[in-house]
Amino acid sequence: MIDWLIDHLAVIMFVALVFIMFLGYPVAFLLGAIGIGFGVLGIIFDVFNATQFANLLPRIYGQAMQNQVLVAIPMFVFMGTMLEKSGVAEDLLKILQLMLRRVPGGLAIAVTLLGTIMAATTGIVGASVIMLTLIALPVMLQTGYDKALSVGTIASAGTLGILIPPSIMLVIMGDLMGIPVGTLFTGAILPGLLLSVLYVIYIACVCFFKPSLAPRLTGPLGANDERLTLPLIVKGFVPPALLITLVLGSIFAGWATPTEASGVGGLGAILLAIGNRRFSMKVLREVMTSSALTNAMVFFIVFGATLFSYVFRALGGDDVVADLLKAMGLDTGWEVMIFVQLLVFFMGFFFDWIEICLIVLPIFAPIIAKLDFGTMLQSKELILAWFAITLSVNMQTAFLTPPFGFALFYMKGTVPPSVTMMDIYRGITPFVMVQLVALALCLLFPELVLYLPREFGFLD
């Protein structure tokens, strides 16, 4: 019995992590506690040396505190939070309403396009979902839009920020997998736009065949009494377009690192808030407080994840997972890839994206990188970039799938009492299906992910 326990200590460690997460303990404390606890067990069973704990502090210091990539996270969080206060979204939605008022489901499509544009400026799902709910949902309900379609559109559009750069998730994934952030940012553009296009196609089709779901806009809410003028377009489109160009364009052109670009984005968000007369010391304090709390959570999780993955590997976790996949008959690269994608999708019903990243990436990324996926994916760099982006498309579903989809809770806390949780569940279901279609396309056609990184010189 003791010998079996020693041989399977890494497996028990993984199971303990998953089980205790269901009890609701904070993941940052949980990762570190389990890492220390099983390290002590390893010392007791003589499979882990006590001196190995001494390696943890320099690893944590080098991986988080000295990591130039992770330094970008605080400024991206600040930028997204400040943009939430700047009033940019209201101007954009007004213009998009005017442009699409004669299109079936035009307001829902406008919300999706607004979510796509804001995703390229914020990268924070919570802020996007809450902002879109407050701005768009009252208008959609007042004009007779179906409640399920309305909340499904808003929730799905709000989650685009986790995929379309500058995404905090991509920054963390790049750090965990050792992939340059520029590679992931460029690789996520086409999948993100593909997903947005699929949302628009679905909305247009369902509203065309069932017009009662989305009545045409009339009166003041339809902006029929206004005209689409050049000053209105300039006011609505130029500021966010300029910010996107400054942040993403500088990275893709090689003018700035992600860290430098995040600082430019933070300054740009402040200038937009000033230009819209939404800036004050009170707003600045609120944004700084919210950003500090978010950053503290992210970095604390990074510390715990470093400790957990170090002990897991020291106990032979990588070998155990490889042997388990062989025992299941998963020998080819595609079989392992499909298994991991299914695992991540079902984990999304219960865990947040950052928890999935910290559980799955340290275990499966080294295994995936060694497998054969045919002539289009012949190098480790190509495989890891493709794997990371397809996984990020998959993990976007974690925000929408019940019972623990975070976008659903953000929305429920913002919607009026007339919108029930069942309305939200009904609304997000078809959009989750659309996300799975996008994932399948990215898996079947790797060039959707790899084309732009090659064009910008991030991949050979």
C-alpha positions as CSV (number, residue, x, y, z in Angstrom):
1,M,0.0,0.0,0.0
2,I,2.8,2.4,0.9
3,D,4.6,1.6,-2.4
4,W,1.5,2.3,-4.4
5,L,1.0,5.6,-2.5
6,I,4.5,6.7,-3.2
7,D,4.2,5.8,-6.9
8,H,0.9,7.7,-7.3
9,L,1.7,10.7,-5.1
10,A,1.6,13.1,-8.0
11,V,-1.8,11.8,-9.1
12,I,-3.2,12.2,-5.6
13,M,-1.9,15.7,-5.5
14,F,-3.8,16.6,-8.7
15,V,-7.0,14.9,-7.5
16,A,-6.7,16.8,-4.2
17,L,-6.4,20.1,-6.0
18,V,-9.5,19.4,-8.1
19,F,-11.6,18.1,-5.2
20,I,-10.7,21.0,-2.8
21,M,-11.4,23.6,-5.4
22,F,-15.0,22.4,-5.4
23,L,-15.2,23.4,-1.7
24,G,-14.8,27.0,-2.6
25,Y,-11.4,27.8,-1.1
26,P,-9.4,30.7,-2.8
27,V,-7.3,29.2,-5.5
28,A,-4.2,31.2,-4.7
29,F,-4.0,29.9,-1.1
30,L,-5.0,26.4,-2.3
31,L,-2.3,26.0,-4.9
32,G,0.5,27.0,-2.4
33,A,-0.9,24.9,0.5
34,I,-1.2,21.8,-1.6
35,G,2.3,22.3,-3.0
36,I,3.8,22.6,0.5
37,G,1.6,19.8,1.9
38,F,2.6,17.2,-0.7
39,G,6.2,18.4,-0.6
40,V,6.2,17.5,3.1
41,L,4.6,14.1,2.2
42,G,7.4,13.6,-0.4
43,I,10.0,14.3,2.3
44,I,8.3,11.7,4.6
45,F,8.3,9.1,1.9
46,D,11.8,10.0,0.8
47,V,10.9,11.0,-2.8
48,F,11.3,14.8,-2.2
49,N,14.4,16.5,-0.7
50,A,13.8,19.2,1.9
51,T,16.5,21.3,0.4
52,Q,14.4,21.5,-2.8
53,F,12.1,23.9,-1.0
54,A,15.0,26.3,-1.0
55,N,14.7,26.5,-4.8
56,L,11.2,27.9,-4.6
57,L,12.0,31.5,-3.6
58,P,14.4,32.2,-6.5
59,R,11.9,30.5,-8.9
60,I,9.0,32.6,-7.7
61,Y,11.2,35.7,-7.7
62,G,12.5,35.0,-11.2
63,Q,9.1,33.9,-12.7
64,A,6.9,36.7,-11.3
65,M,8.8,39.6,-9.7
66,Q,11.5,39.8,-12.4
67,N,9.3,38.8,-15.3
68,Q,9.1,41.6,-17.8
69,V,6.1,40.1,-19.5
70,L,4.0,40.0,-16.3
71,V,4.7,43.6,-15.6
72,A,2.3,44.4,-18.5
73,I,-0.6,43.0,-16.6
74,P,-1.1,45.9,-14.1
75,M,-1.2,48.5,-16.9
76,F,-3.6,46.5,-19.1
77,V,-5.9,46.1,-16.1
78,F,-5.6,49.8,-15.4
79,M,-6.4,50.6,-19.0
80,G,-9.5,48.4,-19.1
81,T,-10.8,49.7,-15.9
82,M,-10.3,53.3,-16.9
83,L,-12.0,52.8,-20.3
84,E,-15.0,51.5,-18.4
85,K,-15.4,54.9,-16.9
86,S,-14.5,57.0,-20.0
87,G,-17.9,56.8,-21.9
88,V,-16.3,55.5,-25.1
89,A,-18.7,52.6,-25.3
90,E,-21.9,54.8,-25.2
91,D,-20.7,56.8,-28.2
92,L,-19.7,53.7,-30.2
93,L,-23.1,52.0,-29.5
94,K,-25.0,55.1,-30.6
95,I,-23.1,55.1,-34.0
96,L,-23.5,51.4,-34.5
97,Q,-27.2,51.7,-33.9
98,L,-27.5,54.3,-36.6
99,M,-25.5,52.2,-39.0
100,L,-27.4,49.0,-38.5
101,R,-31.0,50.2,-37.7
102,R,-32.4,48.7,-40.9
103,V,-30.7,45.3,-40.5
104,P,-32.6,42.3,-38.9
105,G,-31.3,42.1,-35.3
106,G,-29.3,45.3,-35.9
107,L,-29.1,46.3,-32.3
108,A,-27.9,42.8,-31.2
109,I,-25.3,42.9,-34.0
110,A,-24.3,46.4,-32.9
111,V,-23.7,45.1,-29.4
112,T,-21.5,42.3,-30.8
113,L,-19.5,44.7,-32.8
114,L,-19.2,47.0,-29.8
115,G,-18.0,44.0,-27.7
116,T,-15.4,43.2,-30.4
117,I,-14.1,46.8,-30.5
118,M,-14.0,47.1,-26.7
119,A,-12.3,43.7,-26.5
120,A,-9.4,45.2,-28.4
121,T,-9.1,48.0,-25.8
122,T,-9.9,46.4,-22.5
123,G,-9.1,42.7,-22.3
124,I,-11.1,42.4,-19.1
125,V,-14.2,40.3,-19.3
126,G,-15.9,41.5,-16.0
127,A,-15.7,45.1,-17.1
128,S,-16.9,44.4,-20.6
129,V,-19.9,42.3,-19.5
130,I,-21.0,44.8,-16.9
131,M,-20.5,47.8,-19.2
132,L,-22.4,46.2,-22.1
133,T,-25.2,45.1,-19.8
134,L,-25.7,48.6,-18.3
135,I,-25.5,50.3,-21.7
136,A,-27.3,47.9,-24.1
137,L,-29.7,45.7,-22.1
138,P,-32.2,48.5,-21.2
139,V,-32.4,49.6,-24.8
140,M,-32.9,46.0,-26.1
141,L,-35.6,45.2,-23.6
142,Q,-37.5,48.4,-24.2
143,T,-37.5,47.8,-27.9
144,G,-39.0,44.4,-27.4
145,Y,-36.0,42.2,-28.0
146,D,-36.3,38.6,-26.7
147,K,-34.7,38.4,-23.2
148,A,-32.7,35.3,-23.9
149,L,-31.3,36.7,-27.2
150,S,-30.4,39.9,-25.5
151,V,-28.5,38.5,-22.5
152,G,-26.9,35.8,-24.7
153,T,-25.6,38.5,-27.1
154,I,-24.3,40.7,-24.4
155,A,-22.6,37.8,-22.4
156,S,-20.9,36.4,-25.5
157,A,-19.8,39.8,-26.8
158,G,-18.4,40.7,-23.4
159,T,-16.2,37.5,-23.2
160,L,-14.4,38.4,-26.5
161,G,-12.0,40.4,-24.4
162,I,-10.4,37.2,-23.0
163,L,-9.3,36.2,-26.6
164,I,-8.8,39.3,-28.7
165,P,-5.6,41.1,-27.7
166,P,-4.6,42.7,-25.4
167,S,-5.8,39.8,-23.4
168,I,-4.6,39.2,-19.9
169,M,-5.1,35.5,-20.4
170,L,-2.7,35.4,-23.3
171,V,-0.1,37.3,-21.3
172,I,-0.3,34.7,-18.5
173,M,-0.4,31.7,-21.0
174,G,2.7,33.1,-22.7
175,D,4.5,33.2,-19.4
176,L,3.5,29.7,-18.4
177,M,4.4,28.2,-21.8
178,G,7.4,30.3,-22.6
179,I,5.9,31.8,-25.7
180,P,6.5,35.4,-26.7
181,V,3.4,37.5,-26.0
182,G,3.6,39.0,-29.5
183,T,3.2,35.5,-31.0
184,L,0.0,34.9,-29.0
185,F,-1.4,38.4,-29.6
186,T,-1.0,38.1,-33.4
187,G,-2.2,34.4,-33.4
188,A,-5.4,35.3,-31.5
189,I,-6.6,38.1,-33.9
190,L,-8.1,35.9,-36.6
191,P,-9.7,33.4,-34.2
192,G,-11.2,36.3,-32.3
193,L,-12.5,38.0,-35.4
194,L,-13.8,34.7,-36.7
195,L,-15.8,34.2,-33.5
196,S,-17.2,37.7,-33.7
197,V,-18.3,37.0,-37.3
198,L,-19.9,33.7,-36.4
199,Y,-21.8,35.5,-33.6
200,V,-23.1,38.1,-36.2
201,I,-24.0,35.4,-38.7
202,Y,-26.0,33.5,-36.0
203,I,-27.8,36.6,-34.8
204,A,-28.7,37.7,-38.4
205,C,-30.0,34.3,-39.3
206,V,-32.1,33.8,-36.2
207,C,-33.6,37.3,-36.5
208,F,-34.2,36.9,-40.2
209,F,-36.2,33.7,-39.8
210,K,-37.8,34.8,-36.5
211,P,-38.3,38.5,-36.6
212,S,-40.3,38.6,-33.4
213,L,-37.1,38.0,-31.4
214,A,-35.7,41.4,-32.6
215,P,-38.2,44.1,-33.6
216,R,-36.9,46.9,-35.9
217,L,-35.8,50.0,-34.0
218,T,-38.2,53.0,-34.3
219,G,-38.5,56.4,-32.6
220,P,-35.8,57.9,-30.4
221,L,-34.4,54.5,-29.4
222,G,-33.9,53.7,-33.0
223,A,-32.1,57.1,-33.5
224,N,-34.4,57.8,-36.5
225,D,-34.4,61.4,-35.5
226,E,-30.6,61.6,-35.9
227,R,-28.3,61.4,-38.9
228,L,-25.0,59.6,-39.2
229,T,-22.7,62.7,-39.5
230,L,-19.0,62.8,-39.9
231,P,-18.4,64.6,-36.5
232,L,-20.4,61.8,-34.8
233,I,-18.3,59.1,-36.5
234,V,-15.1,60.9,-35.6
235,K,-16.1,61.2,-32.0
236,G,-17.1,57.6,-31.7
237,F,-14.6,55.7,-33.8
238,V,-11.4,57.7,-33.8
239,P,-10.5,57.5,-30.0
240,P,-10.8,53.7,-29.6
241,A,-9.2,53.1,-33.0
242,L,-6.3,55.3,-32.0
243,L,-5.9,53.5,-28.7
244,I,-5.9,50.1,-30.4
245,T,-3.3,51.3,-32.9
246,L,-1.1,52.6,-30.2
247,V,-1.3,49.5,-28.1
248,L,-1.4,46.6,-30.6
249,G,0.1,48.3,-33.6
250,S,3.2,49.2,-31.6
251,I,3.6,45.6,-30.5
252,F,3.1,44.1,-34.0
253,A,5.3,46.6,-35.7
254,G,8.1,45.9,-33.2
255,W,8.2,49.5,-31.9
256,A,7.3,48.5,-28.3
257,T,7.3,45.5,-26.0
258,P,4.0,44.5,-24.5
259,T,5.0,46.1,-21.2
260,E,5.8,49.4,-22.9
261,A,2.6,49.3,-25.0
262,S,0.5,48.6,-21.8
263,G,1.9,51.9,-20.3
264,V,1.0,53.8,-23.5
265,G,-2.5,52.2,-23.3
266,G,-2.9,53.3,-19.7
267,L,-2.0,56.9,-20.6
268,G,-4.3,56.7,-23.6
269,A,-7.3,55.6,-21.5
270,I,-6.7,58.5,-19.1
271,L,-6.7,60.9,-22.1
272,L,-9.9,59.4,-23.4
273,A,-11.5,59.9,-20.0
274,I,-10.4,63.5,-19.9
275,G,-11.6,64.1,-23.4
276,N,-15.0,62.8,-22.6
277,R,-15.1,64.8,-19.3
278,R,-15.3,61.6,-17.2
279,F,-12.0,62.0,-15.4
280,S,-11.7,63.1,-11.8
281,M,-9.6,62.3,-8.8
282,K,-12.5,60.2,-7.4
283,V,-12.5,58.1,-10.6
284,L,-8.8,57.8,-10.6
285,R,-8.8,56.4,-7.0
286,E,-11.6,54.0,-7.9
287,V,-9.7,52.7,-10.9
288,M,-6.4,52.4,-9.0
289,T,-8.1,50.5,-6.1
290,S,-9.9,48.1,-8.5
291,S,-6.7,47.6,-10.5
292,A,-4.6,46.9,-7.4
293,L,-7.0,44.3,-6.1
294,T,-7.1,42.5,-9.5
295,N,-3.3,42.6,-9.8
296,A,-2.8,41.3,-6.3
297,M,-5.1,38.3,-7.1
298,V,-3.3,37.5,-10.3
299,F,0.2,37.6,-8.9
300,F,-0.8,35.7,-5.8
301,I,-2.1,32.9,-8.0
302,V,1.1,33.0,-10.0
303,F,3.1,32.5,-6.8
304,G,0.9,29.5,-5.8
305,A,1.0,28.0,-9.2
306,T,4.8,28.2,-9.3
307,L,5.0,26.3,-6.0
308,F,2.4,23.7,-7.1
309,S,3.9,22.9,-10.5
310,Y,7.4,22.7,-9.0
311,V,6.4,20.1,-6.4
312,F,4.1,18.2,-8.9
313,R,7.0,17.8,-11.4
314,A,9.5,16.9,-8.6
315,L,7.1,14.1,-7.7
316,G,7.1,12.7,-11.2
317,G,3.8,14.2,-12.4
318,D,4.9,14.6,-16.0
319,D,5.8,10.9,-16.3
320,V,2.5,9.9,-14.6
321,V,0.4,11.9,-17.1
322,A,2.3,10.5,-20.0
323,D,1.9,6.9,-18.8
324,L,-1.8,7.6,-18.2
325,L,-2.4,8.8,-21.7
326,K,-0.6,5.7,-23.1
327,A,-2.7,3.5,-20.9
328,M,-5.8,5.1,-22.4
329,G,-4.6,4.3,-25.8
330,L,-4.0,8.0,-26.7
331,D,-0.8,7.7,-28.8
332,T,-1.2,10.2,-31.7
333,G,-1.0,13.9,-31.4
334,W,-4.6,14.4,-32.6
335,E,-6.0,11.9,-30.0
336,V,-4.2,13.7,-27.2
337,M,-5.2,17.1,-28.5
338,I,-8.9,16.1,-28.6
339,F,-8.7,14.6,-25.2
340,V,-7.2,17.8,-23.7
341,Q,-9.7,20.0,-25.5
342,L,-12.6,17.9,-24.1
343,L,-11.1,18.0,-20.7
344,V,-10.8,21.8,-20.7
345,F,-14.3,22.2,-22.0
346,F,-15.8,20.1,-19.2
347,M,-13.5,21.8,-16.6
348,G,-15.0,25.1,-17.8
349,F,-18.3,24.1,-16.2
350,F,-16.7,24.3,-12.8
351,F,-13.5,26.3,-12.9
352,D,-12.4,29.8,-14.0
353,W,-9.9,30.2,-16.9
354,I,-6.9,30.9,-14.7
355,E,-7.5,27.8,-12.7
356,I,-7.8,25.7,-15.9
357,C,-4.5,27.3,-17.2
358,L,-2.6,26.5,-14.0
359,I,-3.9,22.9,-13.9
360,V,-3.7,22.0,-17.6
361,L,-0.7,23.9,-19.1
362,P,2.1,22.8,-16.8
363,I,1.0,19.2,-17.3
364,F,0.0,18.9,-20.9
365,A,2.0,21.6,-22.8
366,P,5.3,19.7,-22.6
367,I,3.6,16.5,-23.8
368,I,1.7,18.2,-26.6
369,A,5.0,19.8,-27.8
370,K,6.6,16.4,-28.4
371,L,3.7,14.9,-30.5
372,D,3.3,14.7,-34.2
373,F,0.6,16.7,-35.9
374,G,1.6,16.4,-39.6
375,T,3.5,18.5,-42.0
376,M,1.8,21.9,-41.1
377,L,3.0,21.7,-37.5
378,Q,6.6,20.5,-37.7
379,S,8.3,22.5,-34.9
380,K,7.7,22.8,-31.2
381,E,7.1,26.6,-31.5
382,L,4.3,26.1,-34.1
383,I,2.7,23.4,-32.0
384,L,2.7,25.3,-28.8
385,A,1.4,28.5,-30.4
386,W,-1.4,26.6,-32.1
387,F,-2.2,24.7,-28.9
388,A,-2.2,27.9,-26.7
389,I,-4.6,29.8,-29.0
390,T,-7.0,26.8,-29.6
391,L,-7.0,26.3,-25.8
392,S,-7.8,30.0,-25.3
393,V,-10.8,29.7,-27.7
394,N,-12.0,26.7,-25.7
395,M,-11.5,28.4,-22.3
396,Q,-13.7,31.3,-23.4
397,T,-16.6,28.9,-23.0
398,A,-15.7,28.7,-19.3
399,F,-17.2,32.2,-18.9
400,L,-20.6,31.1,-20.3
401,T,-21.1,27.5,-19.2
402,P,-23.2,27.0,-16.1
403,P,-23.1,26.5,-13.1
404,F,-20.0,28.6,-12.5
405,G,-19.7,30.8,-15.7
406,F,-18.3,34.1,-14.4
407,A,-19.9,36.2,-17.1
408,L,-23.3,34.8,-16.0
409,F,-22.7,36.0,-12.4
410,Y,-21.4,39.4,-13.6
411,M,-24.6,39.7,-15.7
412,K,-27.0,38.5,-13.0
413,G,-25.7,41.1,-10.6
414,T,-26.5,43.8,-13.2
415,V,-29.7,42.8,-15.0
416,P,-33.2,43.9,-13.8
417,P,-35.3,41.4,-11.7
418,S,-37.4,40.5,-14.8
419,V,-34.4,38.7,-16.3
420,T,-34.1,35.3,-14.6
421,M,-31.1,33.0,-14.4
422,M,-33.0,30.6,-16.7
423,D,-33.3,33.4,-19.3
424,I,-29.5,33.8,-19.1
425,Y,-28.9,30.0,-19.4
426,R,-31.2,29.8,-22.4
427,G,-29.5,32.8,-24.0
428,I,-26.0,31.6,-23.7
429,T,-26.5,28.1,-25.0
430,P,-26.5,28.8,-28.8
431,F,-23.5,31.1,-28.4
432,V,-21.5,28.3,-26.6
433,M,-22.3,26.1,-29.7
434,V,-21.0,28.9,-31.9
435,Q,-17.8,29.0,-29.8
436,L,-17.3,25.2,-30.3
437,V,-17.7,25.7,-34.1
438,A,-14.9,28.3,-33.9
439,L,-12.8,25.9,-31.9
440,A,-13.3,23.1,-34.5
441,L,-12.3,25.5,-37.3
442,C,-9.1,26.5,-35.5
443,L,-8.2,22.9,-34.9
444,L,-8.9,21.8,-38.5
445,F,-7.2,24.8,-40.1
446,P,-4.1,25.7,-38.1
447,E,-3.3,28.6,-40.5
448,L,-6.2,30.5,-38.9
449,V,-3.9,30.7,-35.9
450,L,-0.4,30.7,-37.4
451,Y,-0.8,33.0,-40.5
452,L,-0.5,36.4,-38.8
453,P,2.4,35.4,-36.4
454,R,4.3,34.2,-39.6
455,E,3.4,37.4,-41.5
456,F,4.6,39.6,-38.6
457,G,7.8,37.6,-38.2
458,F,7.0,36.0,-34.8
459,L,7.2,32.5,-36.2
460,D,9.4,31.1,-39.0
